[in-house]
Amino acid sequence: MKNILLAIQAEKLNVSDIDFGCHIAALSRSRLTGVFLENNSTAELPALKTFLGFPYVETIVSSDLPDYPERQAIIKKNKALFEERCLMKGVRHSIHLDKAIPRTQIKMESRFADLLLINSTMNFEGEEEEELSDFVQDVLVQSECPVLVCPKEFTGIDEIIFTYDGGASAAFAIRQFTNIFPELDEEKITVLQVRQDDEPIDEQNLKQYLGMHYSSASFNVVHGETQQELFQFLFQRKKALLVMGAYGRSKISRSLSSSTAEKLMLSLPNPIFITHP
């Protein structure tokens, strides 16, 4: 049994994410842990007050805020809904309620997890939805386990697409996914290669590896610009799960190698598996 985490914005629950998490957990016979994240990073604020004419500083905690009871009622309701959906689908589950800084907490949780599920629209900073929030970007970079980005609306999985450019990162992602989900050995497997030139890529070792783990795998080679070809290939495959290589750990590599992954997450309905060595 594996430990699968589902990151949940405590006051903004997405039921589709729960259903997707339950499907993945049931598929791999794993426990699904709902990590309910509260953004309390600005809750404890110093306030200047006076007593008998003398000024003093008092810290305002979360429970002092006027909307605290309402927020707690919403979180309680969301936790109950999570448990209800898991029980209905027969999935072992647990709940962690993290009240500290969300990005710090989810990184700590991922250290001893096998997989982290997250919605690409999760946002604690109120940023524009045309871009991935800093929170999601940081999770993709700092997570200490592979990340599976939830689909916009889960309707099932009927194909696994491995993107392969001949590099070590793509190969690592394929191995990680295969190790986490050995139950998918009978699924339709497609290896997609996007080439901008005619330079051959050694496929022999990959074909041998996939032959040991999957009943069959087809190889597709397309030529052109990577981002455009990926969109075109995936557009009609709304139930396909996409497996991609490394999401850069540094700011430089993030800006250079992660733009395609970010656009895919925001524009396509597919679940996307991302990892880094």
VOPAGU-2260 file (C-alpha; in pm, 1 decimal, decimal comma):
REM VOPAGU-2260
SITE   aa  ch    i         X         Y         Z
SITE  MET   A    0       0,0       0,0       0,0
SITE  LYS   A    1     127,0     344,8     -91,3
SITE  ASN   A    2      81,8     683,0      72,9
SITE  ILE   A    3     -86,5     925,6    -166,3
SITE  LEU   A    4    -141,5    1286,9     -62,8
SITE  LEU   A    5    -416,9    1510,5    -196,2
SITE  ALA   A    6    -347,2    1880,2    -138,3
SITE  ILE   A    7    -673,7    2055,0     -50,9
SITE  GLN   A    8    -735,6    2425,2       0,5
SITE  ALA   A    9    -920,8    2389,2     329,4
SITE  GLU   A   10   -1184,2    2654,0     257,8
SITE  LYS   A   11   -1217,4    2584,4    -116,0
SITE  LEU   A   12   -1277,8    2215,3    -178,1
SITE  ASN   A   13   -1291,2    2074,6    -532,9
SITE  VAL   A   14   -1503,4    1757,5    -539,4
SITE  SER   A   15   -1356,7    1651,5    -874,5
SITE  ASP   A   16   -1011,1    1641,7    -711,5
SITE  ILE   A   17   -1143,7    1406,0    -443,2
SITE  ASP   A   18   -1295,6    1174,4    -704,2
SITE  PHE   A   19    -969,0    1173,8    -898,8
SITE  GLY   A   20    -773,2    1105,9    -581,1
SITE  CYS   A   21   -1006,1     819,9    -489,9
SITE  HIS   A   22    -964,3     669,9    -837,1
SITE  ILE   A   23    -583,9     684,6    -817,1
SITE  ALA   A   24    -582,6     545,4    -462,3
SITE  ALA   A   25    -818,3     260,0    -551,6
SITE  LEU   A   26    -616,5     182,8    -863,2
SITE  SER   A   27    -295,5     144,1    -663,3
SITE  ARG   A   28    -463,1       7,2    -348,7
SITE  SER   A   29    -326,7     300,9    -152,7
SITE  ARG   A   30    -429,9     521,8     136,1
SITE  LEU   A   31    -546,2     869,4      35,2
SITE  THR   A   32    -447,1    1141,0     280,1
SITE  GLY   A   33    -633,4    1468,3     243,2
SITE  VAL   A   34    -390,5    1745,4     340,5
SITE  PHE   A   35    -616,4    2039,9     429,3
SITE  LEU   A   36    -410,7    2357,1     397,5
SITE  GLU   A   37    -509,2    2672,8     584,9
SITE  ASN   A   38    -329,4    2993,7     502,7
SITE  ASN   A   39    -252,5    3129,2     848,2
SITE  SER   A   40      75,7    3294,5     751,9
SITE  THR   A   41     -75,2    3639,9     807,5
SITE  ALA   A   42    -307,9    3550,4    1091,9
SITE  GLU   A   43     -73,7    3634,8    1377,0
SITE  LEU   A   44     -25,1    4008,7    1342,9
SITE  PRO   A   45     106,2    4253,5    1602,9
SITE  ALA   A   46    -142,3    4525,0    1702,6
SITE  LEU   A   47     -61,4    4834,6    1904,7
SITE  LYS   A   48    -303,4    4885,7    2196,3
SITE  THR   A   49    -311,2    5095,0    2511,1
SITE  PHE   A   50    -389,4    5011,4    2873,8
SITE  LEU   A   51    -414,8    5281,5    3140,8
SITE  GLY   A   52    -256,1    5519,4    2893,2
SITE  PHE   A   53      45,4    5295,7    2825,9
SITE  PRO   A   54      97,3    5144,9    2478,4
SITE  TYR   A   55     163,0    4773,1    2439,2
SITE  VAL   A   56     177,1    4523,3    2152,9
SITE  GLU   A   57     -69,7    4237,7    2136,7
SITE  THR   A   58     -59,7    3955,3    1884,4
SITE  ILE   A   59    -380,2    3885,9    1694,0
SITE  VAL   A   60    -428,1    3512,2    1639,7
SITE  SER   A   61    -659,3    3339,0    1394,6
SITE  SER   A   62    -936,9    3289,9    1647,8
SITE  ASP   A   63    -949,7    3666,3    1706,3
SITE  LEU   A   64   -1050,9    3741,5    1348,9
SITE  PRO   A   65   -1423,0    3815,8    1296,1
SITE  ASP   A   66   -1471,7    3553,1    1022,8
SITE  TYR   A   67   -1301,5    3273,6    1220,1
SITE  PRO   A   68   -1618,9    3079,2    1318,6
SITE  GLU   A   69   -1751,3    3093,5     962,5
SITE  ARG   A   70   -1420,1    2971,6     816,7
SITE  GLN   A   71   -1400,5    2685,0    1064,7
SITE  ALA   A   72   -1755,6    2578,1     977,3
SITE  ILE   A   73   -1662,5    2564,2     608,5
SITE  ILE   A   74   -1350,6    2358,0     680,9
SITE  LYS   A   75   -1549,1    2117,0     900,3
SITE  LYS   A   76   -1803,1    2071,2     621,1
SITE  ASN   A   77   -1528,6    2012,2     363,0
SITE  LYS   A   78   -1356,3    1753,7     580,5
SITE  ALA   A   79   -1685,8    1568,5     620,5
SITE  LEU   A   80   -1739,9    1575,1     243,1
SITE  PHE   A   81   -1390,9    1433,7     183,0
SITE  GLU   A   82   -1458,1    1146,0     423,3
SITE  GLU   A   83   -1800,9    1085,3     270,7
SITE  ARG   A   84   -1662,7    1057,0     -85,3
SITE  CYS   A   85   -1379,2     827,4      25,2
SITE  LEU   A   86   -1616,0     598,4     215,8
SITE  MET   A   87   -1857,6     589,2     -77,0
SITE  LYS   A   88   -1575,8     473,9    -308,1
SITE  GLY   A   89   -1428,3     229,2     -55,7
SITE  VAL   A   90   -1093,1     410,4     -27,2
SITE  ARG   A   91    -880,6     402,5     286,3
SITE  HIS   A   92    -823,1     758,5     391,2
SITE  SER   A   93    -702,3     997,7     656,5
SITE  ILE   A   94    -696,7    1373,3     711,1
SITE  HIS   A   95    -413,2    1607,1     802,7
SITE  LEU   A   96    -509,2    1963,4     891,4
SITE  ASP   A   97    -209,5    2193,4     840,1
SITE  LYS   A   98    -246,8    2543,3     981,8
SITE  ALA   A   99     101,7    2680,4     916,6
SITE  ILE   A  100     243,3    2823,9     592,2
SITE  PRO   A  101      99,0    2600,3     315,0
SITE  ARG   A  102     408,7    2563,6      96,3
SITE  THR   A  103     623,6    2472,9     396,9
SITE  GLN   A  104     373,7    2218,6     524,1
SITE  ILE   A  105     314,4    2043,6     191,1
SITE  LYS   A  106     688,6    2009,0     134,5
SITE  MET   A  107     726,6    1844,0     474,9
SITE  GLU   A  108     431,6    1614,1     405,1
SITE  SER   A  109     576,8    1508,4      68,1
SITE  ARG   A  110     900,9    1383,6     223,0
SITE  PHE   A  111     747,8    1051,4     322,2
SITE  ALA   A  112     482,9    1025,4      51,8
SITE  ASP   A  113     483,4     820,9    -267,3
SITE  LEU   A  114     278,6    1068,5    -469,9
SITE  LEU   A  115     126,7    1415,0    -428,9
SITE  LEU   A  116    -191,1    1521,9    -610,5
SITE  ILE   A  117    -253,0    1893,3    -657,8
SITE  ASN   A  118    -489,6    2116,6    -853,8
SITE  SER   A  119    -309,1    2353,4   -1091,3
SITE  THR   A  120    -541,3    2640,6    -988,9
SITE  MET   A  121    -460,8    2622,9    -615,8
SITE  ASN   A  122    -381,2    2972,9    -503,8
SITE  PHE   A  123    -326,7    3132,1    -162,6
SITE  GLU   A  124    -204,1    3468,5    -290,7
SITE  GLY   A  125    -499,2    3585,0    -503,8
SITE  GLU   A  126    -294,2    3588,9    -825,4
SITE  GLU   A  127    -428,1    3588,4   -1179,8
SITE  GLU   A  128    -545,8    3247,5   -1298,4
SITE  GLU   A  129    -378,4    3293,2   -1639,0
SITE  GLU   A  130     -57,6    3178,6   -1471,1
SITE  LEU   A  131      32,0    2910,1   -1223,2
SITE  SER   A  132      41,3    3060,1    -875,5
SITE  ASP   A  133     371,7    3090,0    -695,0
SITE  PHE   A  134     238,4    2828,5    -455,1
SITE  VAL   A  135     184,4    2563,9    -726,2
SITE  GLN   A  136     517,8    2644,5    -891,6
SITE  ASP   A  137     698,0    2611,1    -559,1
SITE  VAL   A  138     526,6    2277,6    -490,2
SITE  LEU   A  139     631,4    2143,0    -830,6
SITE  VAL   A  140     989,5    2252,1    -767,2
SITE  GLN   A  141    1023,6    2161,9    -399,0
SITE  SER   A  142     810,1    1848,6    -362,1
SITE  GLU   A  143    1014,6    1555,7    -241,2
SITE  CYS   A  144     793,5    1301,8    -418,3
SITE  PRO   A  145     643,6    1287,1    -769,8
SITE  VAL   A  146     348,4    1518,3    -838,7
SITE  LEU   A  147      31,7    1434,7   -1030,9
SITE  VAL   A  148    -160,1    1744,7   -1139,5
SITE  CYS   A  149    -534,6    1683,2   -1118,8
SITE  PRO   A  150    -741,6    1712,8   -1437,8
SITE  LYS   A  151    -985,2    2001,2   -1475,3
SITE  GLU   A  152   -1273,6    1752,5   -1458,2
SITE  PHE   A  153   -1209,9    1383,2   -1404,0
SITE  THR   A  154   -1390,3    1153,0   -1648,8
SITE  GLY   A  155   -1156,1     853,2   -1646,1
SITE  ILE   A  156    -819,9     741,0   -1786,8
SITE  ASP   A  157    -797,1     535,0   -2104,8
SITE  GLU   A  158    -438,5     600,2   -2217,9
SITE  ILE   A  159     -94,5     673,8   -2071,4
SITE  ILE   A  160     128,6     900,4   -2279,4
SITE  PHE   A  161     501,6     905,1   -2203,7
SITE  THR   A  162     678,5    1207,9   -2349,7
SITE  TYR   A  163    1032,3    1104,9   -2440,2
SITE  ASP   A  164    1314,0    1318,0   -2578,6
SITE  GLY   A  165    1593,8    1068,5   -2524,7
SITE  GLY   A  166    1710,8    1242,5   -2207,0
SITE  ALA   A  167    1766,6    1119,2   -1852,7
SITE  SER   A  168    1482,0    1325,9   -1702,6
SITE  ALA   A  169    1219,1    1176,7   -1933,3
SITE  ALA   A  170    1349,2     825,0   -1867,2
SITE  PHE   A  171    1345,3     887,0   -1491,4
SITE  ALA   A  172     982,2    1003,5   -1506,1
SITE  ILE   A  173     881,6     690,4   -1697,9
SITE  ARG   A  174    1051,0     466,2   -1441,6
SITE  GLN   A  175     898,8     654,0   -1147,1
SITE  PHE   A  176     549,2     631,9   -1291,5
SITE  THR   A  177     590,6     262,4   -1373,0
SITE  ASN   A  178     714,3     184,0   -1021,6
SITE  ILE   A  179     423,7     368,5    -858,7
SITE  PHE   A  180     156,6     218,4   -1085,3
SITE  PRO   A  181     245,5    -142,3   -1174,8
SITE  GLU   A  182    -130,9    -205,7   -1191,7
SITE  LEU   A  183    -144,7     -18,8   -1524,1
SITE  ASP   A  184      46,1    -286,8   -1713,6
SITE  GLU   A  185    -255,7    -357,8   -1937,2
SITE  GLU   A  186    -334,0       4,7   -2018,6
SITE  LYS   A  187    -282,0     157,9   -2360,6
SITE  ILE   A  188      71,1     302,2   -2360,3
SITE  THR   A  189     185,4     564,3   -2610,1
SITE  VAL   A  190     539,1     700,2   -2629,5
SITE  LEU   A  191     542,1    1045,4   -2789,0
SITE  GLN   A  192     859,1    1195,4   -2931,9
SITE  VAL   A  193     861,3    1553,2   -3061,0
SITE  ARG   A  194    1163,5    1623,7   -3278,8
SITE  GLN   A  195    1280,3    1948,9   -3429,1
SITE  ASP   A  196    1538,0    1772,5   -3647,2
SITE  ASP   A  197    1604,2    1427,4   -3789,5
SITE  GLU   A  198    1860,9    1330,1   -3528,1
SITE  PRO   A  199    1775,8     972,0   -3424,1
SITE  ILE   A  200    1694,8     887,5   -3064,6
SITE  ASP   A  201    1799,8     551,8   -2927,3
SITE  GLU   A  202    1472,0     369,4   -2857,2
SITE  GLN   A  203    1602,0      18,5   -2809,8
SITE  ASN   A  204    1657,2      28,3   -2434,4
SITE  LEU   A  205    1324,9     205,5   -2376,1
SITE  LYS   A  206    1137,1     -50,9   -2584,7
SITE  GLN   A  207    1302,2    -330,0   -2389,1
SITE  TYR   A  208    1214,0    -164,4   -2055,3
SITE  LEU   A  209     851,3    -104,2   -2150,4
SITE  GLY   A  210     822,5    -460,9   -2278,6
SITE  MET   A  211     908,4    -585,8   -1929,5
SITE  HIS   A  212     632,1    -378,9   -1763,9
SITE  TYR   A  213     351,1    -330,6   -2016,8
SITE  SER   A  214     165,0    -565,7   -2246,4
SITE  SER   A  215     207,6    -330,0   -2542,1
SITE  ALA   A  216     334,4      17,2   -2626,5
SITE  SER   A  217     316,5     221,5   -2944,7
SITE  PHE   A  218     568,6     485,0   -3053,8
SITE  ASN   A  219     467,1     812,3   -3218,9
SITE  VAL   A  220     716,1    1055,5   -3368,7
SITE  VAL   A  221     608,2    1406,1   -3468,9
SITE  HIS   A  222     821,9    1688,7   -3603,1
SITE  GLY   A  223     791,0    2051,8   -3509,8
SITE  GLU   A  224     789,0    2289,0   -3214,6
SITE  THR   A  225     747,2    2094,5   -2889,3
SITE  GLN   A  226     470,5    2296,5   -2728,1
SITE  GLN   A  227     257,5    2322,5   -3041,4
SITE  GLU   A  228     289,6    1953,8   -3127,8
SITE  LEU   A  229     206,9    1845,1   -2772,8
SITE  PHE   A  230    -111,2    2054,8   -2772,1
SITE  GLN   A  231    -215,9    1920,9   -3109,2
SITE  PHE   A  232    -148,1    1559,1   -3010,5
SITE  LEU   A  233    -328,8    1584,0   -2676,0
SITE  PHE   A  234    -624,3    1794,4   -2785,0
SITE  GLN   A  235    -839,8    1494,8   -2881,6
SITE  ARG   A  236    -714,0    1275,6   -2596,6
SITE  LYS   A  237    -904,4    1419,2   -2302,6
SITE  LYS   A  238    -881,9    1097,1   -2098,0
SITE  ALA   A  239    -506,9    1050,8   -2147,5
SITE  LEU   A  240    -264,2    1082,0   -1856,0
SITE  LEU   A  241      55,9    1262,1   -1956,3
SITE  VAL   A  242     394,7    1173,4   -1805,8
SITE  MET   A  243     664,6    1440,3   -1833,3
SITE  GLY   A  244    1023,1    1478,9   -1718,1
SITE  ALA   A  245    1187,9    1715,3   -1473,3
SITE  TYR   A  246    1033,1    2038,0   -1355,1
SITE  GLY   A  247    1339,6    2254,9   -1287,3
SITE  ARG   A  248    1450,7    2316,8    -930,5
SITE  SER   A  249    1623,0    2650,5    -999,2
SITE  LYS   A  250    1468,5    2979,3   -1108,2
SITE  ILE   A  251    1673,5    2967,7   -1429,2
SITE  SER   A  252    1571,7    2615,2   -1525,7
SITE  ARG   A  253    1210,7    2692,3   -1429,5
SITE  SER   A  254    1197,5    2979,1   -1676,6
SITE  LEU   A  255    1364,2    2779,2   -1954,3
SITE  SER   A  256    1231,1    2424,9   -1928,6
SITE  SER   A  257     901,3    2451,1   -1743,3
SITE  SER   A  258     702,4    2690,9   -1961,1
SITE  THR   A  259     562,8    2409,4   -2174,9
SITE  ALA   A  260     451,6    2209,6   -1871,0
SITE  GLU   A  261     284,8    2517,1   -1719,3
SITE  LYS   A  262      88,7    2594,7   -2034,6
SITE  LEU   A  263     -23,5    2232,1   -2058,9
SITE  MET   A  264    -145,2    2236,2   -1698,2
SITE  LEU   A  265    -346,3    2553,8   -1748,7
SITE  SER   A  266    -485,4    2477,5   -2093,9
SITE  LEU   A  267    -552,2    2103,7   -2112,5
SITE  PRO   A  268    -796,2    1893,6   -1908,0
SITE  ASN   A  269    -551,3    1602,2   -1876,1
SITE  PRO   A  270    -385,0    1482,5   -1555,6
SITE  ILE   A  271      -8,7    1539,7   -1577,9
SITE  PHE   A  272     258,2    1340,9   -1389,6
SITE  ILE   A  273     575,9    1540,1   -1320,6
SITE  THR   A  274     886,0    1445,5   -1128,2
SITE  HIS   A  275    1252,3    1533,2   -1095,2
SITE  PRO   A  276    1556,2    1324,1    -997,0
